[in-house]
Amino acid sequence: MVKPLPLNSPLIDTYDYIIVGGRAAGLTVAHRLSEDPNTTVLVLEAGPSDDGEDIVEIPGFIGHDIGGRYDWNLSTVPQGFLDNQSRTIPQGRALGGGTLLNGMLWSRGGQADYDDWVQLGNAGWSWADLLPYFKRSETYTPVSSTAAAEEYSIHGNTSVHGYSGPVNVSYPHYFWTTSANFFAGLNELNVPTAYDPNHGAVAGASFLPFDLDPVTQTRCTAKRAYYDSVMARSNLWVSTGQTVTQLLFANGTANRNASKPSHTDGNGQGSSPQSGQIFGTGSTLNITSADDSRLQRLARAVRGVVTRLLPRLTAEDVLTAALHSTSRKDIVGVEYAANASSTRRTVLARREVIIAAGALHTPQLLMLSGIGPDTLLSSLGIGVHVNLPGVGSNLQDHYPNELSTDQDFVDQAWTDYWTTGTGPLTSGAIDGVAFPSLADTSNAYTSIAGLARSQSPSFFLAADTDPSVVAGFAQQLPLLANALEDSSRAAFEIINANDGDLTVANMRPFSRGSVRLSSTDPFAPPLIDPRYGSNPIDVLVFQAAIAFNQRLITTNAMSVLDPDEVLPPANASSDEILQHIRTRSQTEYHVSGTAAMLPRKLGGVVDANLLVYGTKNLRIVDASVFPMVPAGHLQAIVYGVAEKVGAEDFVAMLADIKRRPTSSKLPIQVEEQRPVVPLGVSPHQQ
């Protein structure tokens, strides 16, 4: 009898696939790969599993857990192009990742956003290519009230939605009446209504659906959607509270630059790993002898491990596999630990390691493992396995700017939610949104687009940007400029929050930032520098968006709400508006692009199959692969990308190229432990 595997079951030594990160993408891929009962899958997630707290499940509590237990609590470096202050960057640190923290909005962006990906060299990633996977991820439930559908212009296009996917996508039972005023005001200013914002033409005003259970009116996280229903699969392991500290290469030297851990496991239990122990549950990779006898010790140790009797390669086969190509590296497993002081453990992958750690931690792990800009890695004493200058570059974010208003709302009772599942708590922090084009909202759109086209690609990038990354941005510039002139494409977003605030966010960021290592300690946060406002086109778009918003709140439909604009004041000067942009701009939590799917000569990190350049079996599946961030909220997009990777034809392609040869026996070599090296300090100075 096959027994189900509860969360955090003891691990075996070898899996077909190891997935780094149990967020939206990681759980999606794990769900699909484990549909084959003969395929073993391991997910390693740094954060905990949530306990179904109200702060997670009740839509009305959106934002209340930012900075709490399920947040990485990251911050940027001071933003010199704004006000020289750092910004917090909330990112989910839990099983399900950001789907526990986000605004629950379900939007895919526009058709042309993905067609731009194809123009950048990514065949197979157009809107038409991705639409089946967008649909596969969702069970779409139309709004239940005909009256609400008419009042709030919600008319779903049935042909672009899925009806049997893991994620519940629906609408709240409660609608803030001010959303109708918001839409009417936009229509007064000739911004059209997008009756279904997920059908590929996004420009306009719309009521976005949520990742919401239509019956219980609770948040549908990635854990609930993709893990809870299949957690009994005997071939799927999910281990929480485990940080992957580095990737392990065949016939190469693993980097041991992290601080030397004390021999204490994640539960505080003492252990004394012995030289020669390898790759088992409760063991560490700690080979100290440099003579040929380690080959025999290695083989004996692995032969003593009993793994499941699967008709696949054994742990010894994996360990002793020879590389038949010196041009591409073979990843044989990962090292992981519960915390900085706990024992480092290792686990092997027969076929593939898939990184799904998000746009901030994916490049960090690559660089810690020796994949990234060679100059940076060498300065930290990290051996370079693959020189990929694009790792950590091309960072993008939809950064918003808060425009405070004050509208009077009726205080709703808690009892509505608990007794009938209705009332304001069933609705998220945001109801109505608009994705206006610049052509529909500003007379300056042609001049702004012209200025964008006239830019030197390198001029507004960081001074140390690699030429390949500059070349990649040179390819992006005309696509971004074209979008600013296209009346069918969103340039910015207006968010109508239920607390009365209106916020504008830049949907076409020209600014590009980076993620870099702060040290060689895998438990230290990375250096995050979005470089918000570094490209002046972003500031011009913000100025146009704020001017449009000032017109919006004076429309007939919005005036009846008696809005009271606080910041910036209606009579603000250009300098005051500019200062407002500098002090109030922040993240929209949509960081992406740091392991871009681009040709290698354009600063790319992965190819169109999401395979990391220079490797045979390392893939990335998260928002870091987006070459240009689409004009939408990212969770639906991430699910769609991950569903494409989990599709049968894609998995079949993986299986065809994954099996390692077993002709010769080469161990993983490990160099001596090195101390942590802070950024900017030579390891020889320690």
Secondary structure, 3 states (H helix, E strand, C coil): CCCCCCCCCCCCCEEEEEEECCCHHHHHHHHHHCCCCCCCEEEEECCCCCCCCHHHHCHHHCCCCCCCCCECCEECCCCCCCCCCCCEECCECCCCHHHHCCCCECCCCCHHHHHHHHHCCCCCCCHHHHHHHHHHCEEECCCCCHHHHHHCCCCCCHHHCCECCCEEEECCCCCCCHHHHHHHHHHHCCCCECCCCCCCCCCEEEECCECECCCCCCECCHHHHHHHHHCCCCCEEEEECCEEEEEEECCCEECCCCCCCCCECCCCCECCCCCCCCCCCCCCCCCCCCCCHHHHHHHHHHHCCCCCCCCCCCHHHHHCCCCCCCCCECEEEEEEECCCCECCEEEEEEEEEEECCHHHHHHHHHHHCCEECHHHHHHCCCCCCEECCCCCCCEECCCEEEEECCCCCCCCCHHHHHHHCCCHHHCCCEEEEEECCHHHHCCCHHHHHHHHHHCCCCCCCCCCCCHHHHHHHHHHHHHHHHHHHCCCCCCEEEEEECCCCEEEEECCCCCCEEEECCECCCCCCCEEECCCCCCHHHHHHHHHHHHHHHHHCCCHHHHCCCCCCCECCCCCCHHHHHHHHHHHECCCCCCECCCCECCHHHCCCECCCCEECCECCEEECCHHHCCCCCCCCCHHHHHHHHHHHHCHHHHHHHHHHHCCCCCCCCCCEECCCCCCCECCCCHHHC
